């Protein structure tokens, strides 16, 4: 037998051995997958038993006040955008949308890369803890409605997860946004923007209708339980006025004055209410949003506080 023939036989033997190893590998992979499923099932069963036992012990051992502290570490959520979709509008916007199907299993973690929904699974924690988690979620979060006033009643009454929980009974912190230009406010400036006087505003011809619409939209805020903290944020990004401070000034003198009766009525209903005036920012005229105190006594009091802040900000420029 020549050397060439011997090499061919060796090569063929290696091919047969390789083929057998591949078949063996496939068999091992199949066994591994079966055992992995069995292991996961066994782990899930153990996790359910141990978690359920822990949850029951927590329910028996600690009062509700302590349990709420525990729930605060579980939910880990402070801001929830309430919208009709789960689309993220910006890098810094809240990641969750209330009417998103993924909300429930994502409220339990600050890490967007990790999702452990055992906390929201009745098989793991029991019905009582699930209900308390949902109640704590409503109490502890600030719900941001943006400019969508029509969805506010939905949040109050829709039991999204079928837990027999009426959200309005627990919600304690909400924020709405008023885009001033949408309601006919402040489309021009009579005086020089660099002057020292308070600017007068031009209005759209239909300003009366649009400003009335604002009052109608703000009516959706009436219906939350007493003690609810309600923030009304006004924004103005109109470019004809270059200074964010000036835009805040306009909102304080016109918009806030116009809607202040709403503040008073909310206060009369024992709600906590405040205003945030956000005139935007630019590199030449930086200005942080002005935040009023809770339950201001009058529009004049807010104006006085605003001017104190404005003077302090002007001195820093």
C-alpha positions in Angstrom: 0.0 0.0 0.0 1.6 3.3 -1.1 1.8 6.4 1.1 -0.9 8.2 -0.8 -3.5 5.5 -0.2 -2.7 5.5 3.5 -3.3 9.2 3.7 -6.6 8.9 2.0 -7.7 6.2 4.5 -6.6 8.4 7.4 -8.6 11.3 6.0 -11.7 9.2 5.5 -11.4 7.9 9.1 -11.1 11.4 10.4 -14.2 12.4 8.4 -16.2 9.4 9.9 -15.0 10.4 13.4 -15.9 14.0 12.8 -19.4 13.0 11.6 -19.9 10.8 14.7 -18.8 13.7 16.9 -21.3 16.0 15.3 -24.1 13.5 15.8 -23.0 13.1 19.4 -22.9 16.9 19.8 -26.4 17.2 18.5 -27.6 14.5 20.9 -25.9 16.3 23.8 -27.4 19.6 22.8 -30.9 18.0 22.7 -30.4 16.5 26.1 -29.0 19.9 27.4 -32.1 21.7 26.1 -34.4 19.2 27.7 -32.5 19.4 31.0 -32.4 23.2 30.8 -36.2 23.3 30.5 -36.5 20.9 33.4 -34.1 22.9 35.4 -35.9 26.2 34.6 -39.2 24.6 35.5 -37.8 23.3 38.8 -36.2 26.7 39.5 -39.5 28.5 38.8 -41.4 26.1 41.0 -38.9 26.7 43.8 -38.9 30.4 43.2 -42.7 30.5 43.4 -42.8 28.6 46.7 -40.0 30.6 48.3 -41.2 34.0 47.0 -44.8 33.3 48.0 -43.7 32.2 51.5 -41.5 35.4 51.8 -44.4 37.5 50.7 -46.8 36.0 53.1 -44.3 36.4 56.0 -43.9 40.1 55.0 -47.6 40.5 55.1 -47.9 38.9 58.5 -44.8 40.5 60.1 -44.7 44.1 59.0 -47.4 46.9 59.1 -48.4 48.6 55.9 -46.1 51.5 56.5 -43.1 49.3 56.5 -44.4 47.3 53.5 -44.7 50.5 51.6 -41.1 51.3 52.2 -40.2 47.8 50.8 -42.5 48.5 47.8 -40.6 51.7 47.1 -37.5 49.8 46.4 -39.4 47.4 44.1 -41.2 49.9 41.9 -38.3 52.4 41.8 -40.3 54.7 39.6 -40.9 58.4 40.2 -42.1 59.8 36.8 -44.6 58.1 34.5 -45.6 59.7 31.3 -49.3 59.2 30.6 -49.9 59.1 26.9 -51.8 57.2 24.3 -48.6 55.5 23.1 -45.4 54.2 24.5 -43.2 56.1 22.1 -40.3 57.8 23.8 -40.2 61.5 22.8 -36.7 62.4 23.9 -33.6 61.1 25.5 -34.5 62.5 28.9 -38.2 61.8 28.8 -39.7 59.2 31.2 -39.3 55.8 29.6 -42.7 54.4 30.6 -46.1 55.2 29.2 -49.0 54.4 31.5 -51.1 52.9 28.7 -48.2 50.8 27.5 -48.5 47.0 27.7 -44.9 46.9 29.0 -45.5 49.2 31.9 -46.4 46.6 34.5 -43.3 44.5 34.2 -41.0 47.5 33.8 -42.0 49.5 36.8 -40.0 47.3 39.1 -36.5 48.4 38.1 -34.4 51.5 37.4 -32.2 49.4 35.1 -33.7 49.5 31.6 -31.6 46.4 30.6 -33.1 44.2 33.3 -36.7 43.1 33.7 -37.8 40.8 36.5 -41.6 40.6 36.5 -41.9 38.2 39.5 -42.9 41.1 41.6 -45.9 41.6 39.4 -46.8 37.9 39.2 -49.6 36.7 41.5 -48.1 33.2 41.5 -44.9 34.5 43.1 -46.2 37.2 45.6 -49.9 36.5 46.0 -53.0 38.6 45.4 -52.6 40.8 48.5 -49.1 41.9 47.7 -49.9 42.5 44.1 -52.8 44.8 45.1 -50.6 46.7 47.5 -47.9 47.1 44.9 -50.3 48.6 42.5 -51.7 51.0 45.2 -48.2 52.1 46.1 -47.3 52.6 42.5 -50.2 55.0 42.1 -49.4 56.8 45.3 -45.7 57.2 44.8 -45.4 58.2 41.1 -45.8 61.6 39.5 -48.0 61.2 36.4 -47.0 63.5 33.6 -49.9 64.3 31.2 -48.1 66.7 29.0 -50.5 68.6 26.8 -53.0 65.7 26.6 -55.8 66.8 28.9 -58.3 64.3 27.4 -56.5 61.3 28.8 -56.7 62.5 32.4 -60.2 61.0 33.1 -58.9 57.6 31.7 -56.1 57.5 34.3 -58.5 58.2 37.1 -61.0 55.4 36.4 -59.3 52.8 34.2 -58.2 49.7 36.2 -55.5 48.9 33.7 -54.4 45.6 35.3 -57.7 44.3 36.5 -56.8 44.4 40.2 -60.1 46.0 41.4 -58.2 49.2 42.1 -59.6 52.6 41.3 -56.6 54.7 40.5 -58.1 58.0 41.6 -58.3 56.7 45.1 -54.5 56.5 45.3 -53.0 59.0 42.8 -51.3 61.9 44.7 -49.1 63.7 42.2 -49.9 64.9 38.7 -48.5 67.4 36.2 -50.0 69.0 33.1 -48.4 71.2 30.5 -50.0 74.3 28.9 -48.4 75.3 25.6 -49.2 79.0 25.6 -49.2 79.5 21.8 -51.9 76.8 21.4 -54.3 79.0 23.3 -53.6 82.3 21.6 -51.3 83.8 24.1 -48.3 86.1 23.3 -47.7 86.2 19.5 -45.7 89.5 19.5 -44.0 92.2 21.5 -44.8 95.9 21.3 -41.8 97.2 23.1 -38.2 96.5 22.4 -37.3 93.2 23.8 -34.2 94.8 25.4 -36.2 97.5 27.1 -37.0 97.7 30.8 -40.8 97.8 30.6 -43.2 94.8 30.9 -44.1 93.6 27.4 -47.6 93.9 26.1 -49.0 91.0 24.1 -50.7 90.7 20.8 -53.4 88.0 20.6 -54.8 85.9 17.8 -58.2 87.1 16.6 -59.7 83.9 18.1 -57.8 84.3 21.4 -61.1 84.5 23.4 -62.1 81.1 22.0 -58.7 79.5 22.6 -58.3 80.8 26.1 -61.7 79.6 26.9 -60.7 76.2 25.6 -57.8 76.3 28.1 -60.2 76.7 31.0 -62.3 73.8 29.6 -59.2 71.6 29.5 -58.2 72.5 33.0 -61.6 71.4 34.2 -60.2 67.8 33.8 -58.1 68.5 36.9 -61.2 68.6 39.1 -61.8 65.0 40.2 -58.7 64.0 42.0 -58.9 63.2 45.7 -58.2 65.9 48.3 -54.5 66.3 49.0 -53.4 65.6 45.4 -50.4 67.7 44.3 -51.2 69.3 41.0 -48.5 71.1 39.0 -49.6 73.3 36.0 -46.6 73.9 33.8 -46.7 76.6 31.2 -44.2 76.7 28.3 -43.5 79.4 25.8 -40.9 78.9 23.1 -41.8 81.7 20.8 -38.7 82.9 19.0 -39.6 86.6 18.6 -38.8 87.2 22.2 -35.1 86.2 22.6 -35.0 86.0 26.4 -36.4 83.1 28.4 -36.8 85.5 31.3 -39.0 87.7 29.2 -41.1 84.7 28.2 -41.5 83.7 31.8 -42.5 87.3 32.5 -45.2 87.1 29.8 -46.6 83.9 31.2 -46.6 85.2 34.7 -48.4 88.5 33.8 -50.9 87.0 31.4 -51.4 83.3 31.4 -51.0 82.7 35.1 -53.2 85.6 35.9 -55.9 84.3 33.5 -55.9 80.8 35.0 -55.4 81.7 38.6 -59.1 81.2 39.5 -58.5 77.6 38.6 -55.7 77.5 41.3 -58.1 79.0 43.8 -60.8 76.4 43.1 -58.4 73.6 43.3 -57.2 74.9 46.7 -60.8 75.1 47.8 -61.0 71.4 47.0 -58.1 70.8 49.4 -55.7 70.0 46.5 -52.1 71.3 46.5 -51.4 73.3 43.4 -48.4 75.2 42.0 -47.2 76.7 38.8 -44.0 76.2 36.8 -43.2 78.8 34.2 -40.8 77.4 31.6 -39.6 79.9 29.0 -37.0 77.6 27.5 -33.3 78.3 27.4 -30.6 79.7 25.1 -26.9 80.2 25.4 -27.2 84.0 25.8 -30.1 84.2 28.2 -30.0 81.1 30.4 -33.0 80.9 32.8 -34.2 78.0 35.0 -37.9 77.4 35.1 -39.7 79.5 37.8 -41.5 77.3 40.3 -44.1 78.9 42.5 -44.8 77.9 46.1 -47.5 75.4 46.8 -51.0 76.9 47.1 -50.1 80.6 46.4 -52.4 83.0 48.1 -52.9 85.3 45.0 -51.5 86.1 41.6 -49.9 89.1 43.0 -48.0 87.0 45.5 -46.7 84.8 42.7 -45.7 87.8 40.7 -43.8 89.2 43.6 -41.9 85.9 44.1 -41.2 85.8 40.4 -39.7 89.2 40.3 -37.4 88.4 43.2 -36.1 85.3 41.3 -35.9 87.3 38.1 -33.7 90.0 39.7 -31.4 87.3 41.2 -31.1 85.6 37.8 -30.4 88.9 36.0 -27.6 89.6 38.4 -26.0 86.3 37.5 -25.9 87.0 33.7 
